Amino acid sequence: MGLSLLSGLVRAEMKFNLQEPATELGHKVYDLHLMMTIVCGVIFVAVFGVMFWSVFVHRKSAGHKAATFHESTTVEILWTIVPVFILLGMAWPATKTILAMRDTSNPDITIKVTGYQWKWGYDYLKGAGEGISFVSNLSTPQPQIRNEASKGGEYLLEVDNELVVPVGKKIRVLTTAGDVIHAWWVPALAVKQDAIPGFIRDTWFRAERTGTFRGQCAELCGKEHGYMPIVVKVVSEEDYAAWVDGKKKAMAAAADDPNKVYALPELAPRGEKVFAANCAACHQANGKGLPPAFPPLDGSKVVLGPQDEQIKVLLNGRPGTAMASFKGRLSDTELAAVITYTRNSWSNATGEVIQPSDIKMARE
């Protein structure tokens, strides 16, 4: 009772503490953090208090002489048993909380979260919203990042596509990565799970209230590490159903005809947008790259060579380098567009148009 009361008083001023919890697990984590801090603080004060008191009271200038004694069985037993009970008292609630955090059984909705350099991909796999997929990018304007404009209230914590979930539902999150290790972390939801290439990790949360909750990648994943925020929007069931309906209609309207044959003026502008969102961070907008880590595309032998080789690189990546696979991140039309753009931009002028059917054939 006392711990809960103290916890409530401490939460009154959150800016100097953890974010205000939005889940039952979040409250447990917060209370656990508070309890551990209090226990460690009491031990610190007690140990150093006794030490400084002993040094001051038994100092030589006060007439005390150094004692000559050896071990004390009673003292040794006490300073072994007491810490053991203290550790057990701390470990019991911590273990219960950790086990609760690992219980991902019986979810209402399952969402696959894929970390990329430097964005997040979301795929709704189970429950309402199944089949919805999108990529979430940082939406903070570049002038703010370059200090050319005043910074907004959610500087570096705003995205173009939020993860939307209904309140009160158990959300299972499957994490993986397409290139390097990332970590999906939303403090208010008490969720933090590494996203490792080639592995599937899982965690879960159940939001108790509606609202917008923000987090970031918590694993140093490259030069744009600080530019891949996470935004989770928790809404009512009615609003969630409306969002799902609208999202599916938008996806259907934006779906590409895989058999369509494009002309260069039609495909290149789209490729420029895909390049800006996925490639420019490494290869630069001018195609000059950042050698040796990120080679230039302007005048590249791969870009100017056989198209099959460039398609292969984008589909499979280059093992041992920063070049990741875009097979699961971009559609056939998007891949065709960005390849067409690179082969006809800067000093490159092949005049070639890569069609979605070419990508489809390479996949198969």
C-alpha positions as CSV (number, residue, x, y, z in Angstrom):
1,M,0.0,0.0,0.0
2,G,2.8,2.4,0.9
3,L,4.7,1.6,-2.3
4,S,1.6,2.3,-4.4
5,L,1.0,5.6,-2.6
6,L,4.6,6.7,-3.1
7,S,4.5,5.6,-6.7
8,G,1.4,7.7,-7.3
9,L,3.1,10.7,-5.7
10,V,6.2,10.3,-7.7
11,R,4.2,10.0,-10.9
12,A,2.8,13.5,-10.3
13,E,6.0,14.9,-11.8
14,M,6.9,12.6,-14.7
15,K,9.4,14.8,-16.6
16,F,12.1,13.8,-14.2
17,N,11.2,10.1,-14.3
18,L,10.0,7.4,-16.6
19,Q,7.2,8.1,-19.1
20,E,3.7,7.7,-17.7
21,P,2.7,4.1,-18.2
22,A,-0.2,3.3,-20.6
23,T,-0.3,-0.5,-19.9
24,E,-0.7,-2.7,-16.9
25,L,2.8,-4.0,-17.5
26,G,4.0,-0.4,-17.7
27,H,2.7,0.2,-14.2
28,K,4.4,-2.9,-12.9
29,V,7.7,-1.9,-14.6
30,Y,7.4,1.6,-13.1
31,D,6.7,0.4,-9.6
32,L,9.5,-2.1,-9.9
33,H,11.9,0.7,-10.9
34,L,10.7,2.7,-8.0
35,M,11.1,-0.1,-5.5
36,M,14.6,-1.0,-6.7
37,T,15.6,2.7,-6.5
38,I,14.3,2.9,-2.9
39,V,16.0,-0.3,-1.8
40,C,19.3,0.7,-3.4
41,G,19.0,4.2,-1.9
42,V,18.4,2.8,1.6
43,I,21.4,0.4,1.3
44,F,23.6,3.3,0.0
45,V,22.6,5.6,2.9
46,A,22.9,2.8,5.5
47,V,26.3,1.5,4.4
48,F,28.0,4.9,3.8
49,G,26.3,6.3,6.9
50,V,27.8,3.6,9.2
51,M,31.1,3.9,7.4
52,F,31.4,7.7,7.8
53,W,30.1,7.5,11.4
54,S,32.7,4.9,12.3
55,V,35.5,6.9,10.7
56,F,34.4,10.1,12.4
57,V,33.7,8.7,15.9
58,H,36.7,6.4,16.0
59,R,39.3,8.7,14.6
60,K,42.7,8.9,16.0
61,S,42.5,12.5,17.0
62,A,39.6,11.6,19.4
63,G,41.9,9.3,21.2
64,H,40.9,6.0,19.7
65,K,43.4,3.3,18.8
66,A,43.2,0.9,15.9
67,A,41.5,-2.3,17.0
68,T,43.4,-5.6,16.4
69,F,40.9,-8.4,15.7
70,H,40.3,-11.0,13.1
71,E,37.2,-12.5,11.6
72,S,33.8,-12.6,13.3
73,T,31.7,-15.6,12.5
74,T,28.5,-13.8,13.5
75,V,29.3,-10.7,11.3
76,E,30.2,-12.9,8.3
77,I,27.0,-14.9,8.7
78,L,24.9,-11.7,8.9
79,W,26.5,-9.9,5.9
80,T,25.9,-13.1,3.9
81,I,22.3,-13.9,4.9
82,V,21.0,-10.3,4.9
83,P,22.0,-9.5,1.3
84,V,20.6,-12.9,0.1
85,F,17.2,-12.0,1.6
86,I,17.4,-8.5,0.1
87,L,18.2,-10.0,-3.4
88,L,15.4,-12.6,-3.1
89,G,12.9,-9.8,-2.1
90,M,14.0,-7.8,-5.2
91,A,14.1,-10.9,-7.5
92,W,10.6,-12.1,-6.8
93,P,8.6,-9.2,-8.2
94,A,11.2,-8.7,-11.0
95,T,10.8,-12.4,-12.1
96,K,7.0,-12.2,-12.1
97,T,7.1,-9.0,-14.2
98,I,9.6,-10.6,-16.7
99,L,7.5,-13.7,-17.1
100,A,4.4,-11.6,-17.7
101,M,6.3,-9.7,-20.4
102,R,7.1,-12.9,-22.1
103,D,3.6,-14.3,-22.2
104,T,2.5,-13.5,-25.8
105,S,-0.2,-16.2,-25.9
106,N,-3.7,-15.6,-27.2
107,P,-3.2,-12.2,-28.9
108,D,-6.1,-10.3,-30.5
109,I,-3.9,-8.8,-33.2
110,T,-0.4,-9.9,-34.4
111,I,1.8,-7.4,-36.1
112,K,5.2,-8.1,-37.7
113,V,7.6,-5.2,-37.2
114,T,10.7,-5.1,-39.5
115,G,13.6,-2.8,-38.9
116,Y,15.4,-1.3,-41.8
117,Q,18.1,1.3,-42.2
118,W,16.4,3.6,-41.3
119,K,12.6,3.0,-41.1
120,W,10.1,0.5,-39.8
121,G,7.9,-1.9,-41.8
122,Y,4.6,-3.0,-40.4
123,D,2.6,-6.1,-41.5
124,Y,-0.7,-6.9,-39.8
125,L,-0.8,-10.7,-39.7
126,K,-3.7,-11.7,-37.5
127,G,-6.9,-10.1,-36.3
128,A,-8.7,-7.0,-37.5
129,G,-6.5,-5.3,-40.1
130,E,-5.0,-8.5,-41.4
131,G,-3.3,-7.9,-44.8
132,I,-2.4,-4.3,-44.1
133,S,1.2,-3.4,-44.8
134,F,3.1,-0.1,-44.8
135,V,6.4,1.5,-44.1
136,S,6.8,4.2,-41.5
137,N,9.4,6.9,-42.1
138,L,10.6,9.9,-40.2
139,S,8.5,12.9,-41.3
140,T,10.4,15.8,-39.6
141,P,11.1,18.3,-42.4
142,Q,14.8,18.5,-43.5
143,P,15.0,22.3,-42.9
144,Q,14.4,21.6,-39.2
145,I,17.1,18.9,-39.1
146,R,19.6,21.3,-40.9
147,N,18.7,24.0,-38.4
148,E,17.2,26.2,-41.2
149,A,13.8,26.3,-39.5
150,S,12.5,26.3,-36.0
151,K,12.0,22.8,-34.6
152,G,8.5,21.4,-34.0
153,G,7.2,20.0,-30.7
154,E,7.7,16.4,-31.9
155,Y,11.1,17.0,-33.5
156,L,12.6,13.7,-34.7
157,L,9.6,11.8,-33.1
158,E,7.1,12.2,-35.9
159,V,6.4,9.7,-38.8
160,D,4.4,9.6,-42.0
161,N,2.6,6.4,-41.1
162,E,1.7,5.6,-37.5
163,L,1.1,2.1,-36.1
164,V,-2.6,2.1,-35.2
165,V,-4.1,-0.3,-32.7
166,P,-7.3,-0.6,-30.7
167,V,-7.4,0.2,-27.0
168,G,-7.9,-2.8,-24.6
169,K,-6.7,-5.4,-27.1
170,K,-3.7,-7.7,-26.7
171,I,-1.2,-6.8,-29.4
172,R,1.5,-9.3,-30.2
173,V,4.6,-7.8,-31.9
174,L,6.9,-10.0,-33.9
175,T,10.2,-8.2,-34.5
176,T,12.9,-8.9,-37.2
177,A,15.2,-6.9,-39.3
178,G,16.2,-6.7,-43.0
179,D,19.8,-5.5,-42.6
180,V,21.3,-4.9,-39.1
181,I,20.2,-5.2,-35.5
182,H,17.5,-2.7,-34.5
183,A,15.3,-2.5,-31.4
184,W,11.6,-1.6,-31.2
185,W,11.1,0.5,-28.1
186,V,8.1,2.3,-26.8
187,P,8.6,3.2,-23.1
188,A,5.0,4.1,-22.2
189,L,3.9,0.7,-23.5
190,A,6.7,-1.1,-21.6
191,V,7.8,-2.7,-24.9
192,K,11.4,-3.1,-26.0
193,Q,12.5,-6.0,-28.2
194,D,15.6,-6.4,-30.4
195,A,14.9,-6.9,-34.2
196,I,17.6,-9.3,-35.5
197,P,18.1,-10.2,-39.1
198,G,17.1,-13.9,-39.7
199,F,15.4,-14.2,-36.4
200,I,11.8,-13.6,-35.1
201,R,11.5,-12.2,-31.6
202,D,8.2,-11.4,-29.9
203,T,6.7,-9.2,-27.3
204,W,3.3,-7.7,-26.5
205,F,1.3,-4.9,-25.0
206,R,-2.3,-4.0,-24.2
207,A,-2.9,-0.3,-24.0
208,E,-5.3,0.9,-21.2
209,R,-6.1,4.3,-22.7
210,T,-6.2,6.0,-26.1
211,G,-3.5,8.3,-27.1
212,T,-0.3,8.7,-29.2
213,F,2.8,7.0,-27.8
214,R,6.3,7.6,-29.1
215,G,9.5,5.6,-29.1
216,Q,12.7,5.1,-31.0
217,C,15.1,2.5,-32.2
218,A,17.1,1.5,-29.2
219,E,20.0,-0.2,-30.9
220,L,22.9,1.7,-32.6
221,C,22.1,0.7,-36.2
222,G,24.1,3.1,-38.3
223,K,24.6,6.8,-39.1
224,E,20.8,7.5,-39.3
225,H,20.1,5.7,-36.1
226,G,18.6,8.8,-34.5
227,Y,16.2,9.2,-37.4
228,M,13.9,6.1,-37.1
229,P,11.2,7.0,-34.5
230,I,8.2,4.8,-33.6
231,V,4.7,6.2,-33.2
232,V,1.9,4.0,-31.9
233,K,-1.6,5.5,-32.0
234,V,-4.1,3.8,-29.7
235,V,-7.7,4.5,-30.7
236,S,-11.2,3.2,-29.9
237,E,-12.5,0.0,-31.5
238,E,-14.8,2.0,-33.7
239,D,-12.1,4.3,-34.9
240,Y,-9.8,1.3,-35.5
241,A,-12.4,-0.4,-37.6
242,A,-12.8,2.8,-39.6
243,W,-9.0,3.1,-40.0
244,V,-8.8,-0.5,-41.2
245,D,-11.5,0.1,-43.8
246,G,-9.9,3.2,-45.1
247,K,-6.4,1.7,-45.2
248,K,-7.6,-1.3,-47.2
249,K,-9.4,0.9,-49.6
250,A,-6.3,3.1,-50.1
251,M,-4.1,0.0,-50.6
252,A,-6.5,-1.4,-53.2
253,A,-6.6,2.0,-55.0
254,A,-2.8,2.2,-55.0
255,A,-2.2,-1.3,-56.1
256,D,-0.2,-1.6,-59.3
257,D,-1.0,-3.7,-62.3
258,P,1.9,-6.1,-62.5
259,N,1.4,-6.6,-66.2
260,K,1.4,-2.9,-67.2
261,V,4.1,-1.7,-69.5
262,Y,5.5,1.6,-68.5
263,A,7.3,4.3,-70.6
264,L,10.4,6.1,-69.3
265,P,8.7,9.5,-68.6
266,E,6.1,7.6,-66.5
267,L,8.4,5.4,-64.5
268,A,11.4,7.6,-63.8
269,P,9.6,10.2,-61.6
270,R,8.2,7.5,-59.4
271,G,11.7,5.9,-59.2
272,E,13.1,9.3,-58.0
273,K,10.7,9.2,-55.1
274,V,11.5,5.6,-54.2
275,F,15.2,6.5,-54.4
276,A,14.8,9.5,-52.1
277,A,13.0,7.4,-49.5
278,N,15.2,4.3,-49.6
279,C,18.6,5.0,-51.2
280,A,19.6,8.6,-51.0
281,A,20.7,8.4,-47.3
282,C,23.6,6.2,-48.4
283,H,24.2,6.8,-52.1
284,Q,23.3,10.6,-51.9
285,A,20.7,12.5,-54.0
286,N,23.5,13.3,-56.5
287,G,24.4,9.6,-56.9
288,K,28.0,10.2,-55.8
289,G,27.7,8.0,-52.7
290,L,30.0,8.1,-49.7
291,P,33.0,5.9,-50.7
292,P,34.2,3.4,-49.7
293,A,31.3,2.4,-47.6
294,F,28.6,3.5,-50.0
295,P,29.8,3.4,-53.6
296,P,28.5,6.0,-56.2
297,L,25.8,5.0,-58.6
298,D,26.6,7.8,-61.0
299,G,28.8,6.0,-63.6
300,S,28.6,2.7,-61.7
301,K,29.5,-0.4,-63.6
302,V,26.6,-2.2,-62.0
303,V,24.1,0.5,-62.9
304,L,25.4,0.8,-66.5
305,G,25.9,-2.9,-66.9
306,P,23.4,-5.8,-67.6
307,Q,20.1,-5.0,-65.9
308,D,19.9,-8.6,-64.5
309,E,22.9,-7.9,-62.3
310,Q,21.4,-4.7,-60.8
311,I,18.1,-6.4,-60.3
312,K,19.9,-9.2,-58.5
313,V,21.7,-6.7,-56.2
314,L,18.4,-5.0,-55.2
315,L,16.6,-8.3,-54.6
316,N,19.3,-10.0,-52.6
317,G,21.6,-7.3,-51.3
318,R,25.3,-7.7,-50.9
319,P,26.3,-10.0,-48.0
320,G,29.1,-8.4,-45.8
321,T,28.2,-4.9,-46.9
322,A,25.6,-2.2,-45.9
323,M,23.6,-3.0,-49.0
324,A,20.4,-4.8,-47.8
325,S,17.9,-6.8,-49.7
326,F,14.8,-4.9,-50.9
327,K,12.9,-8.0,-51.9
328,G,10.4,-7.7,-49.1
329,R,10.4,-3.9,-48.8
330,L,9.5,-2.7,-52.3
331,S,7.0,-4.0,-54.8
332,D,7.9,-5.1,-58.3
333,T,6.8,-1.7,-59.7
334,E,8.8,0.2,-57.2
335,L,11.9,-1.8,-57.8
336,A,11.5,-1.4,-61.6
337,A,11.0,2.4,-61.1
338,V,14.1,2.9,-58.9
339,I,16.3,0.8,-61.2
340,T,15.0,2.8,-64.2
341,Y,15.7,6.0,-62.4
342,T,19.3,5.2,-61.6
343,R,20.0,4.0,-65.1
344,N,18.8,7.3,-66.5
345,S,19.9,9.9,-64.0
346,W,23.0,12.1,-63.4
347,S,25.5,11.2,-66.1
348,N,23.8,7.8,-66.6
349,A,21.7,7.8,-69.8
350,T,21.0,4.2,-70.9
351,G,17.5,4.9,-72.1
352,E,16.5,1.6,-70.7
353,V,13.1,1.0,-69.0
354,I,12.9,-1.8,-66.5
355,Q,9.4,-3.3,-66.3
356,P,7.7,-4.8,-63.3
357,S,7.5,-8.1,-65.2
358,D,11.3,-8.1,-65.3
359,I,11.4,-8.0,-61.5
360,K,8.7,-10.6,-61.2
361,M,10.6,-13.0,-63.4
362,A,13.8,-12.4,-61.4
363,R,12.0,-13.1,-58.2
364,E,10.7,-16.4,-59.6
